[in-house]
Amino acid sequence: MKRAIIAVIPFFALVLSGCSLGSQQSDMTQNLPTVPGGLLSSNQKGSVWKSDDGGQTFRVKSTVDPTRMIDKADILSIAFHPTKSKTVILGTINDGIFQTQDGGEIWTPIPFPPKRIYSFILDRNNPDSRMFVSGVVNNRGKIFRTDDNGANWHEIYTEPGDNTFVSSLAQDPWNADIIYAGTNAGTLLKSLDAGGTWKNIGGKAEYGPVSNITFDANRHDSISFLSFGNKMYHSPDGGNTWLDWEKVKQDERQALAAKGHPTDSVADAATAAPAQMLTLVADPSQSGVLYVGTSNVGISRSSDSGKNWSKLNIIDSALKFPIRSIAVDPKESKNIIFVAGKTIYRSSDGGVTWSVTAINSDRSASVVDYDPFDSRFIFIGIREMK
């Protein structure tokens, strides 16, 4: 399966003059020595960190030019070009979109008119020219598309009222013309013509803010989405119907009981979905496999598209921090990485044991991902957690 080029970017203002860019003195911190375990001589400014040894060590990679850095920008998303191995795009909260074409050595801002942006897609079939971005103009949520790499932007969707925004965008891995969108009010939309027209695909559930839309590794039309801080829903048919798995299992138990068959409440509780889900990730190569990070109960894994879950045995101290980002190696599913506070946790055995790397940053890690071309390269985004 082709990896979907998706990035979620809650609100930010793209004005370079207002960007939190440091001085050349800040840039000198990139040359501080790295020691095993990733420890540096002092806490460093820098919003982007990169590893070239599979996560054993990390260095700041935040240079814009010789006198400026992305040193205070809050990073919320990382997207990789599908064919160019060194092209990466970042989304920030308040400082815009940045692109590198040399693996993170130099970053260049990408212009976008609205001040607030929530979600971003780098088109899989036309990544050098087409992008989709959701933003806010005059308090109304909108979706924009560019077909010329940002030279011109076209509004392709708008919300009817104020204070509702498009919180999530996703592109179908098999058909680039199919775009999914979710709002902070729980509305779910689908376009079959790259944003030309839209239709509602929501169900009856009270979704809440839609934060992640993911796709199965092998099954077309099998998608899932996360209601932030709540739970996930699954569709086996491209959004025509949505399943609340806990309701499905409850109905199954009632049907068994009606026929006189016993049910195992202990087993059901052990495989129930965790509460307060914050992030949802699909394994890019194993069908049906999903991971969720939560606010205070760690990480859980499902092998049946979210119907049943098992908790990963992560290190207890990490449970004190919200798990906002998880990544699965696209080349080897046993390699899993997640961030908690200022620490990176890596597993090479599917979550049985973990290696730990400290990030001596002035803020916490917020997003982590493997380079799909070479898993030795891992990028981390830093932001101020509130």
KOLMIKOL-42474 format. One record per residue (C-alpha): residue in one letter; x, y, z. Coordinates in steps of 0.001 Angstrom, whole numbers, padded with zeros to 6 digits, always signed. Layout:
<atoms>
aXYZ/...
</atoms>
This chain:
<atoms>
m+000000+000000+000000/k+001092+003544-000695/r+001611+005611+002422/a-000918+008427+002724/i+000629+011902+002772/i-001402+013450+005564/a-000676+016059+008177/v-002985+017626+010752/i-002142+021238+011578/p-004267+023006+014196/f-004441+026788+013785/f-001435+028883+012891/a-000662+032233+011336/l+001612+032247+008315/v+003404+035581+008432/l+007157+035201+008252/s+007756+038528+009927/g+005883+037192+012947/c+007594+033816+012905/s+009507+032861+016022/l+012878+032767+014353/g+016025+033111+016398/s+019410+034642+015699/q+022591+033162+014312/q+023691+032618+017885/s+020778+030182+018310/d+021897+028362+015178/m+025258+027621+016813/t+023516+025265+019234/q+023210+022747+016410/n+026918+022048+016770/l+026754+020993+020417/p+028052+017445+020834/t+025650+014527+020896/v+026349+011675+023260/p+024814+008173+023388/g+021210+008358+024455/g+020701+011722+022784/l+021756+013889+025749/l+023150+017293+024860/s+025194+019666+026985/s+022164+021905+027698/n+018527+022378+026773/q+018360+023620+023201/k+016028+025860+021270/g+014871+024398+018007/s+011485+023170+016846/v+012664+020299+014620/w+014941+017433+015627/k+016237+014615+013448/s+017887+011263+014007/d+019961+009485+011375/d+020650+006376+013464/g+017170+005005+014098/g+016469+007164+017138/q+019574+006583+019227/t+020582+010259+018948/f+018895+013437+017724/r+020128+016847+016554/v+018334+020148+016045/k+017466+020788+012389/s+015705+024165+012447/t+017715+026495+010204/v+015879+028823+007802/d+018951+030814+006761/p+022303+031696+008392/t+020653+034187+010767/r+017271+032616+011488/m+015872+029399+012944/i+012512+027822+013565/d+013479+027919+017208/k+010198+028700+018978/a+007551+027600+016491/d+005185+024931+017819/i+005205+021954+015417/l+002033+019894+015023/s+002581+017952+011790/i+005197+016313+009573/a+004513+015213+005967/f+006871+013439+003555/h+007005+013860-000210/p+005976+010520-001794/t+008816+010392-004344/k+011541+012812-003175/s+013385+011319-000232/k+014695+014566+001244/t+011568+016709+000896/v+009633+017159+004128/i+006892+019637+005057/l+006106+020934+008559/g+002973+022521+009938/t+003072+024829+012953/i+000527+026435+015251/n+001372+030103+014740/d+004304+030294+012334/g+003227+028801+009051/i+004152+025903+006788/f+007812+025102+006112/q+009431+022850+003529/t+012896+021335+003259/q+014362+019745+000146/d+017606+018604+001742/g+016455+016441+004620/g+016083+019243+007154/e+019252+021287+006676/i+017408+024371+005390/w+013676+025167+005728/t+011706+027500+003443/p+008264+029006+004273/i+005312+028188+001986/p+002861+031126+001642/f-000817+030718+002500/p-003242+033664+002900/p-005449+032766+005930/k-004011+033345+009374/r-005353+030193+010986/i-004809+026694+009603/y-005934+023398+011065/s-005140+020605+008628/f-002929+019964+005611/i-002547+017386+002802/l+000322+017079+000352/d-001337+015501-002686/r-000013+012019-003367/n-000261+012126-007170/n+000801+015753-007673/p+002941+016573-004623/d+004984+019269-006389/s+001929+021354-007232/r-001229+020371-005331/m-001971+020820-001636/f-005153+020957+000432/v-005343+023127+003547/s-008138+023874+005985/g-008172+027268+007632/v-010296+029993+009144/v-011282+033280+007481/n-013539+035703+009378/n-014284+032983+011952/r-015575+030543+009304/g-013900+027238+008577/k-012830+026668+004976/i-010841+024259+002783/f-008469+025588+000135/r-006596+023889-002706/t-003580+024995-004712/d-002614+023443-008047/d+000546+025516-008548/n+002513+024991-005313/g+000982+027896-003455/a+001060+030602-006133/n-002748+030615-006171/w-005272+029204-003692/h-008899+028312-004411/e-011624+027991-001787/i-013320+024612-002298/y-015436+024319+000870/t-016779+026622+003583/e-018749+026070+006787/p-022140+027822+006977/g-021614+029448+010382/d-018985+031013+012587/n-016641+029211+014991/t-016737+025832+013238/f-013560+024689+011518/v-012311+021727+009492/s-010140+019914+012019/s-008991+016983+009867/l-008277+016250+006201/a-007236+012933+004640/q-006643+011615+001128/d-007661+008112+000095/p-004489+006000-000425/w-005824+004341-003576/n-007740+007190-005205/a-006231+010667-004871/d-009491+012318-005961/i-011215+011091-002799/i-010798+013538+000088/y-012251+013109+003574/a-012812+016003+005977/g-014007+016259+009564/t-014989+019292+011602/n-014660+020210+015264/a-018446+019781+015523/g-018291+016171+014324/t-019452+016608+010731/l-017881+014145+008279/l-017539+014984+004586/k-016327+013177+001498/s-015359+014450-001955/l-014996+012208-005011/d-013540+014894-007277/a-010608+016434-005353/g-012798+018924-003519/g-015031+020030-006386/t-018151+018697-004656/w-018848+017262-001196/k-021340+014978+000500/n-022130+014269+004122/i-021133+010802+005408/g-021810+011232+009113/g-023756+008717+011181/k-025975+009075+014236/a-023224+009047+016855/e-022162+012186+018690/y-018686+012377+017265/g-017208+015558+018698/p-014015+016997+017142/v-012677+014776+014357/s-008902+014633+014871/n-007551+011632+012922/i-008765+009840+009789/t-006823+006661+008981/f-006891+003970+006284/d-006380+000215+006391/a-003125-001064+004922/n-004763-003423+002411/r-008555-003141+002424/h-009976-000440+000169/d-012744+001665+001759/s-011824+000475+005267/i-011312+003683+007240/s-011411+004805+010857/f-011571+008154+012553/l-011004+009436+016065/s-013302+011653+018048/f-010634+013542+020007/g-010555+012743+023703/n-013376+010278+023197/k-013324+007149+021005/m-012911+005879+017454/y-015389+004825+014801/h-014852+002452+011879/s-016337+002202+008409/p-015891-000891+006180/d-017394+000832+003136/g-015811+004233+002626/g-017993+006078+005101/n-021408+004843+003962/t-021880+003228+007372/w-020048+003759+010656/l-019553+001262+013460/d-019280+002084+017144/w-017499-001113+018139/e-018544-000990+021796/k-022176-000773+020713/v-021600-003635+018247/k-020136-005849+020984/q-022952-004958+023366/d-025498-006037+020761/e-023579-009293+020220/r-023595-010048+023959/q-027320-009381+024183/a-027961-011660+021205/l-025956-014469+022833/a-027734-013990+026148/a-031115-014106+024416/k-030160-017510+023008/g-029065-018763+026412/h-025338-018611+025716/p-023024-017329+028486/t-020984-014178+028002/d-017626-013393+029558/s-017802-009890+031033/v-014207-010107+032315/a-012851-010879+028854/d-015009-008150+027336/a-013637-005593+029786/a-010043-006656+029029/t-010493-006017+025306/a-012585-002842+025560/a-011414+000344+023890/p-009389+002651+026149/a-010859+005951+027293/q-009693+009457+026378/m-008088+008650+023033/l-005799+011425+021757/t-004219+009974+018633/l-005026+007150+016198/v-002471+005506+013870/a-002903+002682+011358/d-000076+000233+010721/p+000993+001057+007142/s+001666-002575+006199/q-000557-004818+008385/s-004264-004930+007645/g-006564-004239+010594/v-003817-003070+012952/l-004402+000210+014792/y-002698+001997+017682/v-004192+004631+019964/g-002457+006948+022397/t-004407+008189+025398/s-004242+010939+027983/n-003325+008759+030964/v-003530+005012+030192/g-000739+004659+027640/i-001029+002907+024276/s-003381+000178+023080/r-003255-001972+019959/s-006026-003560+017895/s-005629-006223+015224/d-009276-006193+014104/s-009842-002567+013062/g-010641-001406+016582/k-013176-003971+017740/n-010889-005416+020421/w-007868-003844+022104/s-004862-004934+024136/k-002724-002583+026186/l+000987-002283+025367/n+003352-002684+028279/i+005005+000719+028100/i+007196+002060+030902/d+005042+003252+033808/s+006572+006710+034058/a+005420+007442+030500/l+001815+006963+031625/k+001998+010311+033415/f+002190+012084+030045/p-000383+012287+027245/i+000607+010117+024266/r-000002+012516+021377/s+002082+010875+018669/i+002850+007280+017668/a+004603+006066+014508/v+004994+002608+012994/d+007953+001897+010715/p+006521+001516+007176/k+009222-001050+006374/e+009025-003133+009577/s+005856-003195+011695/k+007679-004403+014810/n+009404-001018+015004/i+007241+001407+016965/i+008112+004832+018312/f+006192+007276+020508/v+006829+010484+022412/a+006021+011273+026039/g+007171+014575+027479/k+010802+015115+026498/t+011531+011425+025932/i+011375+009166+022882/y+010474+005487+023319/r+011443+002955+020644/s+010523-000711+020346/s+011895-003221+017840/d+009761-006135+019061/g+006221-004834+018685/g+006056-003088+022046/v+007432-005799+024341/t+010577-003860+025310/w+011576-000228+024858/s+014725+001802+024265/v+014686+005315+025690/t+016230+008494+024271/a+016114+011865+026033/i+015506+015038+024045/n+017110+017954+025834/s+014763+020523+024364/d+013294+023671+025883/r+009826+022186+025193/s+008163+018789+024868/a+008026+016538+021815/s+004627+016687+020102/v+004938+014667+016889/v+007258+011931+015647/d+007484+010013+012374/y+009731+007707+010374/d+011072+008785+007013/p+009256+006360+004663/f+012352+006073+002437/d+014827+005215+005197/s+013764+004287+008721/r+017095+005387+010147/f+015826+008929+009707/i+013290+009997+012319/f+011867+013511+012628/i+010479+015038+015818/g+008454+018222+016178/i+008607+020236+019413/r+005971+022494+020930/e+004811+024113+024134/m+002268+021853+025803/k-000661+023454+027584/
</atoms>
